[in-house]
């Protein structure tokens, strides 16, 4: 389906409730959690020019994503990526990610852009944009960002790991680092995609086994 992706503005605030509802429904369907946002918050991002929105040729809402900043603009996150069910697996998510990435680079040219995700498809898109997998220690230490993980079903794992690891994979676009090796990140990631997918499954297995052991020790002690 042909869709148009554009920077959201005040004329799009009426879609905020629909966007929030779809974010929640999608998270429930995947069995994961997201940082919940109110329609007012989403509308605010539109008014600030810090969001992109997608529509079909017929004018139907199709997708959305917005920008958040942390550490006084040193870190940027492209958050809340959502595609309406009828438009999934059409390449729209990739188009939205590219647009919000370009908007982030224009607004915050020196910022590090990061994300946390469990989706291999999102990781592949990120890698093509120049993101690289990193440890959590390379992300923002802003407590407000990490508070957003409280609504995730895996928050217990994050806490047990002292915010150093979880089921999500951290990815980072560092403009200063990538300037020294242009064009390598995406190519290397694509070559290792199958190996990377196996590594993610292994990581999930190890972390879940670790948290189960912690529960057993707690029960034994108390």
HUDARA-V407607 format. One record per helix or strand of 3 or more residues. SS is the DSSP state (hx for helix, st for strand). FROM is the first residue (numbers start at 1). TO is the last residue. If there is no record, write none. Layout:
BEGIN
{{SS,FROM,TO} {SS,FROM,TO}}
END
This chain:
BEGIN
{{st,3,7} {hx,10,30} {hx,39,47} {st,51,56} {st,61,70} {st,75,83} {hx,85,87} {hx,92,107} {st,112,117} {hx,120,129} {st,132,134} {hx,136,138} {hx,143,151} {hx,155,160} {st,169,173} {hx,175,178} {hx,185,191} {hx,193,221}}
END
